[in-house]
Amino acid sequence: MRGAILAGGAASRYGGAPKGLLMVGGSRILDRVVARVQAVTGAAPLLVANASGASAWRPDLKTIPDARPGFGSLGGIFTAATAEPGPVLCVAWDMPFVPEALLRALVEGAAAGTYDAFLPESSGRRGVEPLCAVYGPACGPAIARRLDSGDLKAISFHPDVRVGILSLAQVRAFGDPDELFFNVNTPDDLERAEALWQRRA
């Protein structure tokens, strides 16, 4: 299992600032996510980022731009899934509270079944969290077809692959899903994240 950090978003709600470089609890969000993914996969993750100068954010990581730019989150997932052989654990770079134990459960769940994608159930609008999930090689062609058709929803390709789910009850064993998958999109989110970090600490 390899890892990938998805940092390709334009951060339009944050005025174009690189969200993952923001500090929560005294550390950059990116560094927190990298450490947790690396602890689970045992190797330095790939950084998928389109910003100029992104390779300087973590010089120790291999940084690549989206293989097909301009396709949002689904384009980032496609890039991670097709960059190298084998399955990949993908995590968005603006999620400061995703715990190592949850990531390990996703990797173990993906390995335990004949799945092409393995995602945690969430209480959000999609019902699952596609930016914290495992994607196998079969996802590449399935996503490519959706990109070609202009269907850019992050879960649009799910009917075309075998999808496994870490149930909401299992996710809740690691904490409140709204906190686990909380992502920093705005300055208000950053304030909430810092307050949440202090409360959890």
C-alpha positions in Angstrom: 0.0 0.0 0.0 1.4 3.4 -1.0 0.1 6.8 0.1 -0.8 10.0 -1.6 -1.6 13.5 -0.2 -4.1 15.4 -2.3 -3.2 19.1 -2.3 -4.4 20.1 -5.8 -7.3 22.3 -4.9 -7.3 26.0 -5.8 -8.3 27.0 -2.2 -10.6 29.6 -3.7 -12.4 29.9 -0.4 -9.1 30.7 1.3 -8.1 33.4 -1.2 -5.8 31.0 -3.0 -3.6 30.4 0.1 -2.1 26.9 0.4 -4.4 25.5 3.1 -2.2 22.6 4.1 0.5 25.0 5.1 -1.6 26.6 7.8 -0.8 25.8 11.4 -3.1 23.9 13.7 -1.9 23.0 17.2 1.6 24.4 16.4 2.2 22.3 13.3 1.3 22.5 9.6 -1.7 20.5 8.6 0.3 19.0 5.8 3.0 17.7 8.1 0.4 16.1 10.4 -1.3 14.3 7.4 2.1 13.2 6.0 3.2 11.7 9.3 0.0 9.7 9.7 -0.1 8.3 6.2 3.6 7.4 6.4 3.1 5.7 9.7 0.5 3.4 8.1 2.1 2.7 4.7 5.7 2.6 5.9 6.9 4.9 3.1 6.9 8.6 2.2 3.7 9.5 0.4 3.3 11.1 -3.0 2.3 14.7 -2.9 -0.2 15.6 -5.7 -0.2 19.4 -6.0 -0.5 21.9 -8.9 0.7 25.1 -7.2 4.0 26.5 -8.5 6.7 25.9 -5.9 4.7 23.0 -4.3 7.9 20.8 -4.4 9.4 23.1 -1.8 6.6 22.4 0.7 8.1 19.1 1.6 11.3 18.6 -0.3 11.5 15.0 1.0 8.4 14.0 -0.9 8.0 13.3 -4.6 5.6 16.0 -5.9 3.6 15.7 -9.1 0.8 17.8 -10.7 -2.5 16.4 -11.7 -2.2 14.1 -14.7 -5.3 15.8 -16.1 -5.5 19.3 -14.7 -8.7 21.2 -14.1 -10.8 18.3 -12.9 -11.0 19.1 -9.2 -10.9 16.4 -6.5 -11.7 13.6 -9.0 -8.7 14.6 -11.0 -6.5 14.4 -7.9 -7.8 10.9 -7.1 -7.2 9.8 -10.7 -3.6 11.1 -10.5 -2.9 9.3 -7.3 -4.5 6.1 -8.5 -2.6 6.0 -11.8 0.8 7.4 -10.7 2.3 4.1 -9.7 1.1 0.4 -9.6 -1.0 -0.9 -6.8 -3.5 0.5 -4.4 -3.1 3.9 -2.8 -4.3 5.5 0.5 -5.4 9.0 -0.4 -5.9 11.8 2.2 -6.7 15.4 1.6 -4.0 17.7 2.9 -6.4 20.0 4.8 -7.8 17.4 7.3 -5.9 18.0 10.5 -7.8 15.4 12.6 -7.7 12.2 10.6 -6.2 9.7 13.0 -3.6 7.0 12.1 -5.8 4.3 13.5 -8.6 5.2 11.1 -6.2 5.2 8.2 -4.9 1.8 9.3 -8.5 0.5 9.4 -9.1 1.6 5.8 -5.9 -0.1 4.6 -6.9 -3.3 6.5 -10.4 -3.2 5.2 -9.3 -2.7 1.6 -6.9 -5.7 1.9 -9.6 -7.9 3.5 -11.9 -7.9 0.5 -12.0 -7.9 -3.3 -12.6 -4.1 -3.5 -11.4 -1.5 -6.0 -12.2 1.3 -3.6 -12.6 1.3 0.1 -14.1 4.4 1.8 -15.3 5.4 5.3 -18.9 6.2 5.7 -19.6 9.7 6.9 -22.4 11.9 8.0 -21.7 14.4 5.2 -23.7 15.0 2.0 -22.0 12.2 0.0 -22.5 9.6 2.7 -18.9 8.6 2.4 -15.6 10.5 2.5 -13.8 10.1 -0.9 -10.8 12.3 0.2 -9.8 9.8 2.9 -9.9 6.4 1.1 -8.1 3.6 -0.6 -8.2 3.3 -4.4 -7.0 0.4 -6.5 -5.8 0.2 -10.1 -9.2 -0.5 -11.5 -10.3 3.0 -10.4 -8.0 4.6 -13.0 -9.9 3.6 -16.1 -13.3 4.1 -14.4 -12.4 7.6 -13.3 -11.0 8.4 -16.8 -14.4 7.6 -18.4 -16.1 10.0 -16.0 -13.6 12.8 -16.6 -14.1 12.3 -20.4 -17.9 12.6 -19.9 -17.6 15.7 -17.6 -19.0 14.0 -14.5 -16.6 15.4 -11.9 -18.4 14.3 -8.7 -15.8 12.6 -6.5 -17.9 9.4 -6.2 -19.2 9.4 -9.8 -17.3 6.3 -10.8 -18.4 4.2 -7.9 -21.1 2.3 -9.9 -18.3 1.1 -12.2 -16.0 -0.5 -9.5 -16.3 -2.7 -6.5 -16.7 -0.4 -3.5 -16.2 -1.4 0.2 -17.4 0.7 3.1 -16.0 1.2 6.6 -19.4 1.6 8.4 -20.3 4.7 10.3 -20.4 2.6 13.5 -16.8 1.5 12.8 -15.7 5.1 12.0 -17.3 6.4 15.2 -14.9 4.0 17.2 -12.2 6.6 16.2 -14.2 9.7 17.1 -16.9 12.0 15.9 -17.0 11.7 12.0 -17.6 15.5 11.7 -14.3 16.1 13.5 -12.4 13.3 11.9 -13.1 14.5 8.4 -13.1 18.2 9.2 -11.3 20.1 6.5 -10.0 23.7 6.6 -11.5 25.7 3.7 -12.0 29.2 5.2 -10.4 31.4 7.9 -13.4 30.6 10.1 -12.6 26.8 9.7 -9.1 27.5 10.8 -10.3 29.2 14.0 -12.7 26.2 14.6 -9.9 23.8 14.0 -7.6 25.5 16.4 -10.3 25.6 19.1 -11.1 21.9 18.5 -7.4 21.1 18.7 -7.1 22.8 22.1 -10.2 21.1 23.4 -9.0 17.7 22.2 -5.6 18.3 23.7 
